[in-house]
Amino acid sequence: MQFITDLNEKEYRDFFNGCKDAHFLQSYSWGQASKKNRNQIPYYVGVKEKNKLIACALLLKKKTPLNMCYFYAPRGFVFDMNNKKLLSFFTENLKDFLKKENAIYLKVDPGIKYQTIDSNANKIEGKNNYKLFNELINLGYKHTGFYKLYEGNQPRYTIRIDLTKPIEEINKEMSKSFLKTVKKSYDYNILVRNSSDIKTFSALINLISQKNGFSSYSLDYYQNFYDEFIKNNEVKIFEAVINPKNIIKDLQEKANKIKNELNITTKRKQDLENMLKKYNKDLDLFSKFKENDNLVVCSLICAYTKFGCWTLYIGNDNIGMQINAVNRLYYEALLDAKKNGYMFYDLFGTVGDPHTNYKNLAGLHEFKRKFGGEYLEFIGEFDLINKKFWYKILPILLKIYRKLRR
């Protein structure tokens, strides 16, 4: 076997596309986007046997002061890590690679299931990867802990839906209340379409970030990501669009019909009055946008490999939330992924503590649980350390460095 440190784009993509378990964060495109967005240098490494590629990985290099660096292999290596012989060979060559690069360490967080869990993230009977966990420790990797929230580079938990099941079975596993909101969204004649409009998406996600108190990425970040992934059709933007003029007209007609009915009958009076109240509330909402023919109220970005789909970023305004356009877009993206033959639909991260005191995280988890699917716990982060002394003090140095920069 031979360890290669400079795979070309074609051979990397060809091997990557043949791996059913490959993650979009391991893709050639993510390496190029990270180069632009995070100033990380991508290395595409692999192993060949008899001139045939049998393993690969994306390593992202980040320079540090004192002419050193560290590496990150997002979501692990692209091969069956349960292959002990290959994993051992790969690791030993990585150690040599780190020495040559004067690297402090390599971080790797395999997208591999750790154990089977219930809805409260408690271990239950089922498949696990304890043997692989122990093998990584034996090979010299240091596990950084079983964190429950978002302490690591990537979420250690996610919700994943098996798209090989019939849609009827997928719907059955979803929350009834979620499907009800999707059905209600049709009352507003929402048009769901594909788009390439990053500016509108960025504006919408900024609205959410300001409202919920989190920091969104810059317009350039999203644009760079989209530009790299669209080259090989690995990204889609779904937009929810409404026509306020038509909605107002429809609501006025419905409201007038209810008023006429109230004038000639006392039956169902309470129900009719509630309906009229709702129509008037909607009229107040849409009247602010009555001059708009087409208004984008929600925008969702999804990333793809050959076999999977991940929901990454979503932006919406208040209207988008109130008319259930957010739920509708997630559902439409799922239907699109199933229609196009993808094997799974991943909601890209949740918490490992469903009852956390962080209400925004608990709320996000509750929203994603409504999709059904499997609640997945990943194996966690491992560091392959090359310089023990600098590994210990690097966090302190980086903290000082970032403080000075600010």
Number of C-alpha atoms within 10 A of each C-alpha: 14 15 19 15 17 12 17 11 11 10 15 21 15 11 18 24 15 13 16 14 17 22 24 21 20 23 23 22 22 19 22 22 22 20 17 16 17 12 14 19 17 22 19 22 20 25 22 14 11 8 9 12 19 16 24 26 25 25 25 24 21 17 14 15 10 6 9 14 17 22 25 20 20 25 24 24 24 23 21 13 19 14 10 14 9 16 20 16 14 22 16 13 18 18 17 12 15 20 14 9 14 15 24 23 22 22 24 22 24 21 25 19 17 21 19 19 19 12 13 11 18 11 14 11 9 8 11 18 16 13 11 18 17 12 17 22 15 11 14 15 20 15 19 13 12 15 16 18 19 15 11 15 14 18 21 29 25 21 22 23 20 19 22 12 12 10 15 8 11 16 16 12 14 16 14 13 10 20 17 12 17 21 13 14 18 14 12 19 14 23 15 19 13 14 15 17 14 19 12 19 26 23 16 22 22 21 16 18 14 11 10 10 10 9 11 16 12 12 15 14 17 19 17 17 19 24 17 20 21 14 10 11 13 18 22 20 20 22 29 25 21 23 20 23 16 16 20 22 13 15 20 17 13 15 21 13 12 17 14 10 15 17 8 8 9 10 10 10 13 11 10 17 15 11 15 21 13 14 21 17 11 18 20 12 16 19 14 10 15 16 12 14 12 15 17 21 23 29 32 24 24 23 23 22 24 19 19 23 30 23 20 14 17 21 23 25 20 13 18 24 14 13 20 22 31 25 21 24 23 21 17 16 23 22 14 13 21 21 11 10 13 19 17 20 24 20 20 19 24 27 24 26 19 21 14 15 9 11 11 12 18 17 14 14 21 15 14 20 22 16 24 17 22 17 22 24 27 20 23 25 24 21 21 22 20 20 14 11 10 16 16 11 10 16 11 11 14 13 10 12 13 9 9 8 6 6
